[in-house]
Amino acid sequence: MDDDKPILEQATDVMSSAATATTEAVKTVAKKVRKAAKKVARKVTKKKTAKKSKKAGKKASKKAVKKTKKAAKKAPKKRKKARKAKR
């Protein structure tokens, strides 16, 4: 500290420099937090979409299996009807 300046002026200088340092620190921390939050959000949304796509795939495969089973059940009936129609 300067001995030439009065103590009050020295104290205000110290306080103002501390205030600017803290505001800069807060700004940098806020930027880092935003970046981290964005990364987390991306990961979470990727996982959610992956789960949704898995569920959708499972549902689609179940539907396909049901349709093939129904078609397999109906096939013999269609054959019988076709035979009867020929007679």
Residue pairs with C-beta under 8 A, 6 or more apart in sequence:
1 10
1 14
2 10
5 13
